[in-house]
Amino acid sequence: MSVNPSPASAITVVSRDPERDEDHRPLTLGLLRRLFSFTRPYSAKRNWLFFLTILRGAQLVAMAWALATAIHAVTDKANHGNGRVVLIAALGYCGVALLTCFTFHFRQRLALELGESVVHDLRGLLFGHLLRQPMSFFHRWKLGRVLSRVTSDVDLVRQGVQETVFVAIVQLGQGLWAAAVMLWYDQVLFAVVFALVPIVHWLNMRFRASLSRSWRVVQESFSRVTATVAESVNGIRVTQGFARQEINGGLFRALVEDHGRFNMDQARTSALYVPLLEFKTQLWIAILMVLGGWRALNHDVSVDTLLHFFFQANLLFGSMLALGNIYTSALSAMAGAERVFKLIDTEPEWQDASDAKPLPPIGGRVVFDQVSFAYEPGRPVLQDLSFVAEPGQTIALVGHTGSGKSSIINLIAKFYQPDSGTLTIDGHDIRAVTGDSLHRQMGIVLQVNFLFTGSVFDNIRVGKPDATDAQIIEAARTLDCLDLLEDLPNGLETVVGEKGAGISLGQRQLVCFTRAMLADPRILILDEATSSVDGLTEARLQRALSVLLKGRTSFVVAHRLSTIRHADQVLVLDHGRLIERGTHVELLTQGGVYAGLYRQFITTGAGQ
């Protein structure tokens, strides 16, 4: 029996995410180093990729050298042009170009395979980390924020691995090869070029913090958009039921406009950075033209040397410009990696103790001894709670909303840990046993009957992954509900949508009952659904429930009088304290709080 207050007159379904990223530090290369640690299992592909990217730079330098050689041979007046040198240079140019095509093909394939492998491992690590988080984590993190990390942020990481990083290596390798050739031809002119490096470095530092911050803001705003979509879809009935389509649509449009504005701010910053870098490189080329021409006129350098130097300088400056363009993309990938790693680095508020042991087969005796618990410090939801549930007993939990019924269930299921006191199962402190071993001997049927996308067979098999179809059918037959499940369009092969879309509420409950029956748990946790079903289905549900509860220690958040009447113990809770305990008849005789709740229950006609 649970009494709920009236719904609030105003409901805010869409809200801005309170967890905004306020970190304004520049993104660091440490993120890329950590990201590249995921390439270690694929070191052969990675090393070949590095080799091919460096080779690409050498190929471009060689092609520029061949072109400069051919031009000089044509313009060599002393030898009236040298056709043989031109032919050799042209053949060399074509050969290197052909080799470049082959290496480009293999480099792209390797980059794609490596990027997908890294993303596969990263998503697997991230998803596994999410599955190990306690329930408190999912109360703090919005669904959309989590989805944004697993999807868009990881996609940015993939782009960083497949495109940005290795393109940057190509450009860096090309620049280094060109610089080496330039140094070989003329050390004086190379010194002038080298003077550009600190200026470019200063420009990068000047824009780095701003670009880092803008990419963080863009990704965080996209996360809020995703969170709002997920929240609105999950709450679509409330949205339509309270005619909030226009209000929620307006809030969503505001978030999308914010995201667009942040994208424009980032684009404006990038659009300023790249032209400034290009202007500085073009200015330096002009300076080189003056100095190079002056040195050639003074016979300090030959025209041949100057020609080769300028071709290589063009490659070097082209690499600088390309790296400038890549820089903003790299910051985008690093922003995604930062957010992914931030989630991966989120430590669970609690986890199984390092010395926790598997729980041996149990009979189902559950003891609460002076247990207190709070979801938030200073706001206790259970206070000094003590009771004993003997094996096979059914315990009905009764009280107003917020009295602590669900918190008791959460502690028994080890979704949370008691703050004080002890909770034991067959004498084993729940803190000293592993959660997995406990859950293998426990069945849970919640008020919201969650079904996964898949067949009815698949959803029932969640309770016992290795169960055969025959075992599932036998479990349904034991609950006397096989005929109702076989009445589905394709029987137990019927495919249901997320949350059980496509089948009725009563059928969903029967699927969940059968799932629990198949698992054959020693402890059963049941939060009875309050939604009404037709009388025939209600009767079948009650018969199935009585079979399911038989011989198991069961804790039921009770909404139906039939469940409360047949419970071995009824625990009446108020603000986290146990105020009454006994059977249905005993508590009615006492004429206390339970009797008042019962009269209210009868008056409203609920739960019959």
ChimeraX attribute file (.defattr): number of C-alpha atoms within 10 A of each C-alpha:
attribute: neighborCount
match mode: 1-to-1
recipient: residues
	/A:1	26
	/A:2	19
	/A:3	14
	/A:4	10
	/A:5	7
	/A:6	6
	/A:7	7
	/A:8	6
	/A:9	6
	/A:10	7
	/A:11	11
	/A:12	10
	/A:13	17
	/A:14	21
	/A:15	14
	/A:16	14
	/A:17	17
	/A:18	10
	/A:19	12
	/A:20	13
	/A:21	13
	/A:22	9
	/A:23	11
	/A:24	13
	/A:25	11
	/A:26	17
	/A:27	23
	/A:28	14
	/A:29	12
	/A:30	11
	/A:31	17
	/A:32	20
	/A:33	10
	/A:34	13
	/A:35	19
	/A:36	14
	/A:37	12
	/A:38	17
	/A:39	19
	/A:40	12
	/A:41	12
	/A:42	13
	/A:43	13
	/A:44	11
	/A:45	18
	/A:46	19
	/A:47	13
	/A:48	15
	/A:49	22
	/A:50	18
	/A:51	13
	/A:52	22
	/A:53	24
	/A:54	20
	/A:55	18
	/A:56	24
	/A:57	23
	/A:58	21
	/A:59	20
	/A:60	23
	/A:61	24
	/A:62	20
	/A:63	21
	/A:64	21
	/A:65	22
	/A:66	23
	/A:67	20
	/A:68	23
	/A:69	20
	/A:70	23
	/A:71	18
	/A:72	20
	/A:73	22
	/A:74	16
	/A:75	13
	/A:76	14
	/A:77	10
	/A:78	8
	/A:79	10
	/A:80	10
	/A:81	16
	/A:82	16
	/A:83	13
	/A:84	11
	/A:85	17
	/A:86	20
	/A:87	13
	/A:88	14
	/A:89	21
	/A:90	17
	/A:91	13
	/A:92	17
	/A:93	21
	/A:94	14
	/A:95	12
	/A:96	19
	/A:97	16
	/A:98	12
	/A:99	13
	/A:100	19
	/A:101	12
	/A:102	11
	/A:103	18
	/A:104	15
	/A:105	10
	/A:106	14
	/A:107	22
	/A:108	16
	/A:109	15
	/A:110	18
	/A:111	24
	/A:112	16
	/A:113	16
	/A:114	22
	/A:115	22
	/A:116	17
	/A:117	17
	/A:118	24
	/A:119	21
	/A:120	14
	/A:121	14
	/A:122	21
	/A:123	18
	/A:124	13
	/A:125	12
	/A:126	20
	/A:127	14
	/A:128	12
	/A:129	16
	/A:130	17
	/A:131	9
	/A:132	11
	/A:133	17
	/A:134	17
	/A:135	15
	/A:136	15
	/A:137	15
	/A:138	12
	/A:139	9
	/A:140	10
	/A:141	14
	/A:142	20
	/A:143	17
	/A:144	20
	/A:145	20
	/A:146	19
	/A:147	15
	/A:148	23
	/A:149	25
	/A:150	20
	/A:151	12
	/A:152	17
	/A:153	23
	/A:154	23
	/A:155	20
	/A:156	23
	/A:157	27
	/A:158	25
	/A:159	20
	/A:160	26
	/A:161	25
	/A:162	22
	/A:163	18
	/A:164	24
	/A:165	20
	/A:166	20
	/A:167	18
	/A:168	22
	/A:169	19
	/A:170	25
	/A:171	25
	/A:172	20
	/A:173	23
	/A:174	27
	/A:175	26
	/A:176	19
	/A:177	23
	/A:178	28
	/A:179	22
	/A:180	13
	/A:181	19
	/A:182	25
	/A:183	17
	/A:184	12
	/A:185	18
	/A:186	17
	/A:187	11
	/A:188	14
	/A:189	21
	/A:190	19
	/A:191	12
	/A:192	14
	/A:193	21
	/A:194	13
	/A:195	11
	/A:196	13
	/A:197	12
	/A:198	10
	/A:199	13
	/A:200	17
	/A:201	10
	/A:202	11
	/A:203	17
	/A:204	16
	/A:205	12
	/A:206	12
	/A:207	17
	/A:208	20
	/A:209	14
	/A:210	17
	/A:211	24
	/A:212	23
	/A:213	21
	/A:214	24
	/A:215	25
	/A:216	28
	/A:217	24
	/A:218	21
	/A:219	24
	/A:220	24
	/A:221	25
	/A:222	24
	/A:223	25
	/A:224	25
	/A:225	24
	/A:226	23
	/A:227	23
	/A:228	25
	/A:229	16
	/A:230	18
	/A:231	17
	/A:232	19
	/A:233	11
	/A:234	12
	/A:235	14
	/A:236	15
	/A:237	11
	/A:238	16
	/A:239	20
	/A:240	11
	/A:241	10
	/A:242	12
	/A:243	11
	/A:244	17
	/A:245	15
	/A:246	11
	/A:247	14
	/A:248	18
	/A:249	13
	/A:250	13
	/A:251	17
	/A:252	21
	/A:253	13
	/A:254	13
	/A:255	20
	/A:256	17
	/A:257	13
	/A:258	17
	/A:259	21
	/A:260	15
	/A:261	14
	/A:262	21
	/A:263	19
	/A:264	14
	/A:265	17
	/A:266	21
	/A:267	16
	/A:268	11
	/A:269	16
	/A:270	20
	/A:271	12
	/A:272	11
	/A:273	21
	/A:274	19
	/A:275	14
	/A:276	14
	/A:277	20
	/A:278	17
	/A:279	12
	/A:280	17
	/A:281	21
	/A:282	14
	/A:283	12
	/A:284	18
	/A:285	18
	/A:286	12
	/A:287	15
	/A:288	20
	/A:289	15
	/A:290	12
	/A:291	15
	/A:292	25
	/A:293	17
	/A:294	13
	/A:295	17
	/A:296	16
	/A:297	12
	/A:298	10
	/A:299	10
	/A:300	12
	/A:301	16
	/A:302	15
	/A:303	17
	/A:304	17
	/A:305	18
	/A:306	22
	/A:307	18
	/A:308	23
	/A:309	27
	/A:310	19
	/A:311	18
	/A:312	26
	/A:313	23
	/A:314	18
	/A:315	23
	/A:316	25
	/A:317	22
	/A:318	17
	/A:319	22
	/A:320	22
	/A:321	20
	/A:322	18
	/A:323	22
	/A:324	23
	/A:325	19
	/A:326	20
	/A:327	21
	/A:328	23
	/A:329	20
	/A:330	26
	/A:331	26
	/A:332	26
	/A:333	25
	/A:334	26
	/A:335	28
	/A:336	27
	/A:337	25
	/A:338	23
	/A:339	20
	/A:340	23
	/A:341	17
	/A:342	12
	/A:343	16
	/A:344	17
	/A:345	11
	/A:346	12
	/A:347	12
	/A:348	14
	/A:349	12
	/A:350	12
	/A:351	18
	/A:352	16
	/A:353	11
	/A:354	8
	/A:355	10
	/A:356	15
	/A:357	15
	/A:358	13
	/A:359	21
	/A:360	12
	/A:361	12
	/A:362	16
	/A:363	17
	/A:364	24
	/A:365	20
	/A:366	21
	/A:367	22
	/A:368	21
	/A:369	16
	/A:370	16
	/A:371	21
	/A:372	21
	/A:373	25
	/A:374	18
	/A:375	15
	/A:376	9
	/A:377	8
	/A:378	8
	/A:379	9
	/A:380	15
	/A:381	21
	/A:382	25
	/A:383	19
	/A:384	15
	/A:385	21
	/A:386	16
	/A:387	15
	/A:388	15
	/A:389	19
	/A:390	18
	/A:391	18
	/A:392	19
	/A:393	21
	/A:394	26
	/A:395	26
	/A:396	29
	/A:397	28
	/A:398	26
	/A:399	25
	/A:400	17
	/A:401	15
	/A:402	16
	/A:403	20
	/A:404	25
	/A:405	28
	/A:406	16
	/A:407	20
	/A:408	22
	/A:409	21
	/A:410	16
	/A:411	17
	/A:412	25
	/A:413	20
	/A:414	23
	/A:415	16
	/A:416	21
	/A:417	24
	/A:418	23
	/A:419	15
	/A:420	14
	/A:421	15
	/A:422	19
	/A:423	25
	/A:424	18
	/A:425	20
	/A:426	17
	/A:427	12
	/A:428	18
	/A:429	14
	/A:430	24
	/A:431	19
	/A:432	16
	/A:433	21
	/A:434	19
	/A:435	19
	/A:436	13
	/A:437	14
	/A:438	23
	/A:439	16
	/A:440	17
	/A:441	19
	/A:442	23
	/A:443	25
	/A:444	21
	/A:445	19
	/A:446	16
	/A:447	14
	/A:448	15
	/A:449	21
	/A:450	17
	/A:451	22
	/A:452	18
	/A:453	15
	/A:454	15
	/A:455	19
	/A:456	26
	/A:457	20
	/A:458	23
	/A:459	24
	/A:460	29
	/A:461	21
	/A:462	17
	/A:463	23
	/A:464	19
	/A:465	12
	/A:466	9
	/A:467	16
	/A:468	12
	/A:469	14
	/A:470	9
	/A:471	14
	/A:472	25
	/A:473	19
	/A:474	16
	/A:475	23
	/A:476	25
	/A:477	14
	/A:478	16
	/A:479	20
	/A:480	17
	/A:481	22
	/A:482	20
	/A:483	11
	/A:484	16
	/A:485	21
	/A:486	15
	/A:487	12
	/A:488	17
	/A:489	11
	/A:490	12
	/A:491	16
	/A:492	22
	/A:493	15
	/A:494	19
	/A:495	22
	/A:496	19
	/A:497	14
	/A:498	12
	/A:499	14
	/A:500	23
	/A:501	15
	/A:502	13
	/A:503	17
	/A:504	12
	/A:505	18
	/A:506	20
	/A:507	19
	/A:508	23
	/A:509	24
	/A:510	26
	/A:511	25
	/A:512	24
	/A:513	26
	/A:514	30
	/A:515	26
	/A:516	25
	/A:517	26
	/A:518	25
	/A:519	21
	/A:520	19
	/A:521	24
	/A:522	22
	/A:523	31
	/A:524	25
	/A:525	25
	/A:526	22
	/A:527	21
	/A:528	20
	/A:529	18
	/A:530	15
	/A:531	11
	/A:532	12
	/A:533	13
	/A:534	8
	/A:535	9
	/A:536	8
	/A:537	17
	/A:538	14
	/A:539	12
	/A:540	17
	/A:541	21
	/A:542	14
	/A:543	14
	/A:544	22
	/A:545	20
	/A:546	14
	/A:547	16
	/A:548	22
	/A:549	22
	/A:550	12
	/A:551	16
	/A:552	23
	/A:553	24
	/A:554	29
	/A:555	26
	/A:556	27
	/A:557	27
	/A:558	25
	/A:559	23
	/A:560	18
	/A:561	17
	/A:562	13
	/A:563	21
	/A:564	22
	/A:565	14
	/A:566	16
	/A:567	23
	/A:568	17
	/A:569	22
	/A:570	27
	/A:571	23
	/A:572	25
	/A:573	24
	/A:574	19
	/A:575	17
	/A:576	23
	/A:577	18
	/A:578	21
	/A:579	15
	/A:580	17
	/A:581	17
	/A:582	17
	/A:583	19
	/A:584	22
	/A:585	12
	/A:586	13
	/A:587	20
	/A:588	17
	/A:589	11
	/A:590	12
	/A:591	10
	/A:592	12
	/A:593	16
	/A:594	24
	/A:595	17
	/A:596	12
	/A:597	19
	/A:598	16
	/A:599	12
	/A:600	13
	/A:601	19
	/A:602	13
	/A:603	9
	/A:604	10
	/A:605	9
	/A:606	14
	/A:607	17
	/A:608	11
